[in-house]
């Protein structure tokens, strides 16, 4: 018999050693070293198995979210406050992306702040796009817990 990899004579029907078997069977599969390729969108490095790099993938997900109605992000089960949690989650992400300074808009306290919707989420029709509901500096602002509670109870006007 002749080894399929190195063409040496062997008693084994296909390979002369485990090393030759591994070399032959793993051709084209990179196990060590740089496991990267180039992203077709932004020309940065990406994983070999991925279509695009992580930053392009997350930006595409954000763009999809922004152009979707809030009805896609409403939870139908659970308490009434919990049903809007996904919308609030994306509001926090949008505020982080906008690089707005994390301090209360009223008192400038910066130890702990919350993202607050000026117009409550439930006041929007379910067909409203997420980019309208979660738009930084238009409908979402940072407030300390005290001022957030005051705004929710109509004790504060902005």
Kinemage of the C-alpha trace (Angstrom):
@kinemage 1
@onewidth
@group {chain A} dominant
@subgroup {mainchain}
@vectorlist {calphas} color= white
{ca unk a 1} P 0.000 0.000 0.000
{ca unk a 2} L 1.067 3.619 -0.563
{ca unk a 3} L 0.331 6.532 1.862
{ca unk a 4} L -2.133 9.000 0.369
{ca unk a 5} L -0.250 11.948 1.883
{ca unk a 6} L 3.490 11.291 1.486
{ca unk a 7} L 3.395 8.363 -0.964
{ca unk a 8} L 5.615 6.108 1.194
{ca unk a 9} L 5.030 2.378 1.345
{ca unk a 10} L 2.888 1.343 4.322
{ca unk a 11} L 1.110 -1.651 5.785
{ca unk a 12} L -1.900 0.495 6.568
{ca unk a 13} L -4.439 0.705 3.716
{ca unk a 14} L -4.382 4.535 3.504
{ca unk a 15} L -1.729 6.314 5.646
{ca unk a 16} L 1.707 5.548 7.051
{ca unk a 17} L 1.142 7.477 10.332
{ca unk a 18} L -1.362 9.514 12.327
{ca unk a 19} L 0.492 12.655 11.300
{ca unk a 20} L 0.029 11.916 7.586
{ca unk a 21} L -3.630 11.116 8.191
{ca unk a 22} L -4.184 14.438 10.006
{ca unk a 23} L -2.304 16.422 7.355
{ca unk a 24} L -4.297 14.850 4.550
{ca unk a 25} L -7.732 15.136 6.213
{ca unk a 26} L -7.309 18.705 7.511
{ca unk a 27} L -6.200 20.428 4.320
{ca unk a 28} L -7.748 23.907 4.165
{ca unk a 29} L -8.786 23.961 7.840
{ca unk a 30} L -6.775 26.475 9.826
{ca unk a 31} L -6.557 25.507 13.507
{ca unk a 32} L -3.811 27.847 14.740
{ca unk a 33} L -2.548 31.282 13.916
{ca unk a 34} L -4.657 34.072 12.507
{ca unk a 35} L -8.215 32.892 12.072
{ca unk a 36} L -9.293 36.079 10.349
{ca unk a 37} L -10.300 37.453 6.989
{ca unk a 38} L -11.325 40.897 5.699
{ca unk a 39} L -14.844 42.305 6.169
{ca unk a 40} L -16.397 43.159 2.766
{ca unk a 41} L -18.229 46.180 4.246
{ca unk a 42} L -15.546 48.059 6.189
{ca unk a 43} L -12.287 46.224 5.324
{ca unk a 44} L -11.527 45.402 8.979
{ca unk a 45} L -10.560 41.932 10.166
{ca unk a 46} L -13.379 39.450 10.716
{ca unk a 47} L -13.690 35.837 11.783
{ca unk a 48} L -13.325 33.301 8.952
{ca unk a 49} L -16.815 31.857 9.505
{ca unk a 50} L -18.566 35.256 9.707
{ca unk a 51} L -19.919 37.150 6.722
{ca unk a 52} L -19.031 40.558 8.238
{ca unk a 53} L -17.061 41.878 11.218
{ca unk a 54} L -18.710 42.308 14.624
{ca unk a 55} L -19.037 46.100 14.380
{ca unk a 56} L -20.801 45.864 10.984
{ca unk a 57} L -23.071 43.118 12.334
{ca unk a 58} L -24.112 45.156 15.393
{ca unk a 59} L -24.645 48.288 13.295
{ca unk a 60} L -26.912 46.308 10.961
{ca unk a 61} L -28.884 45.029 13.984
{ca unk a 62} L -29.213 48.588 15.327
{ca unk a 63} L -30.401 49.866 11.949
{ca unk a 64} L -32.987 47.087 11.782
{ca unk a 65} L -34.180 48.003 15.294
{ca unk a 66} L -34.407 51.721 14.486
{ca unk a 67} L -36.632 51.090 11.463
{ca unk a 68} L -38.953 48.625 13.229
{ca unk a 69} L -42.216 49.546 14.941
{ca unk a 70} L -42.341 49.331 18.746
{ca unk a 71} L -44.943 46.562 18.430
{ca unk a 72} L -42.084 44.166 17.546
{ca unk a 73} L -40.394 44.892 20.888
{ca unk a 74} L -43.408 44.733 23.199
{ca unk a 75} L -43.600 41.705 25.484
{ca unk a 76} L -47.134 40.348 25.611
{ca unk a 77} L -46.642 38.403 28.854
{ca unk a 78} L -45.764 39.793 32.256
{ca unk a 79} L -46.518 42.947 34.210
{ca unk a 80} L -47.442 46.116 32.350
{ca unk a 81} L -44.120 47.768 33.240
{ca unk a 82} L -42.132 44.735 32.049
{ca unk a 83} L -43.751 44.731 28.605
{ca unk a 84} L -41.744 47.842 27.617
{ca unk a 85} L -38.346 46.600 28.913
{ca unk a 86} L -37.006 45.759 25.472
{ca unk a 87} L -37.792 49.281 24.238
{ca unk a 88} L -36.012 50.707 27.310
{ca unk a 89} L -33.016 48.444 26.677
{ca unk a 90} L -32.603 49.849 23.164
{ca unk a 91} L -33.067 53.391 24.491
{ca unk a 92} L -30.042 52.888 26.776
{ca unk a 93} L -28.027 51.564 23.819
{ca unk a 94} L -28.979 54.560 21.669
{ca unk a 95} L -27.927 56.972 24.428
{ca unk a 96} L -24.543 55.206 24.734
{ca unk a 97} L -24.003 55.418 20.969
{ca unk a 98} L -24.902 59.125 20.959
{ca unk a 99} L -22.104 59.735 23.518
{ca unk a 100} L -24.257 62.036 25.630
{ca unk a 101} L -22.700 62.914 28.976
{ca unk a 102} L -24.181 60.732 31.731
{ca unk a 103} L -25.541 63.315 34.139
{ca unk a 104} L -28.982 64.434 35.235
{ca unk a 105} L -30.334 67.063 32.840
{ca unk a 106} L -31.835 68.985 35.791
{ca unk a 107} L -29.320 68.805 38.657
{ca unk a 108} L -26.173 67.514 36.845
{ca unk a 109} L -25.808 64.627 39.315
{ca unk a 110} L -23.644 61.929 37.678
{ca unk a 111} L -23.285 59.101 40.211
{ca unk a 112} L -26.395 57.244 39.073
{ca unk a 113} L -28.634 58.274 36.198
{ca unk a 114} L -31.431 56.629 34.260
{ca unk a 115} L -32.567 56.992 30.669
{ca unk a 116} L -35.954 58.665 30.734
{ca unk a 117} L -38.542 58.940 27.960
{ca unk a 118} L -39.991 62.465 27.953
{ca unk a 119} L -43.126 61.193 26.205
{ca unk a 120} L -43.976 57.814 27.811
{ca unk a 121} L -43.579 54.768 25.586
{ca unk a 122} L -47.179 53.688 26.085
{ca unk a 123} L -48.423 57.031 24.705
{ca unk a 124} L -47.059 56.198 21.238
{ca unk a 125} L -49.120 54.132 18.780
{ca unk a 126} L -47.696 50.627 18.333
{ca unk a 127} L -46.853 51.421 14.710
{ca unk a 128} L -44.389 54.164 15.738
{ca unk a 129} L -40.795 53.432 14.736
{ca unk a 130} L -38.230 52.764 17.448
{ca unk a 131} L -36.012 55.593 16.157
{ca unk a 132} L -38.776 58.060 17.027
{ca unk a 133} L -39.479 56.627 20.482
{ca unk a 134} L -35.792 56.286 21.436
{ca unk a 135} L -34.321 59.337 19.718
{ca unk a 136} L -31.539 60.840 21.876
{ca unk a 137} L -31.970 64.491 22.884
{ca unk a 138} L -35.537 64.526 21.514
{ca unk a 139} L -37.460 61.942 23.531
{ca unk a 140} L -34.791 60.389 25.777
{ca unk a 141} L -32.652 62.151 28.360
{ca unk a 142} L -30.600 61.231 31.402
{ca unk a 143} L -32.236 61.978 34.764
{ca unk a 144} L -31.369 61.073 38.338
{ca unk a 145} L -33.921 58.733 40.005
{ca unk a 146} L -35.563 61.607 41.916
{ca unk a 147} L -36.144 63.796 38.874
{ca unk a 148} L -37.182 60.766 36.803
{ca unk a 149} L -39.895 59.971 39.353
{ca unk a 150} L -40.968 63.617 39.433
{ca unk a 151} L -41.272 63.687 35.621
{ca unk a 152} L -43.291 60.452 35.617
{ca unk a 153} L -45.698 61.948 38.190
{ca unk a 154} L -46.072 65.271 36.301
{ca unk a 155} L -44.241 67.223 39.017
{ca unk a 156} L -41.469 68.315 36.638
{ca unk a 157} L -41.607 69.906 33.215
{ca unk a 158} L -38.743 69.953 30.745
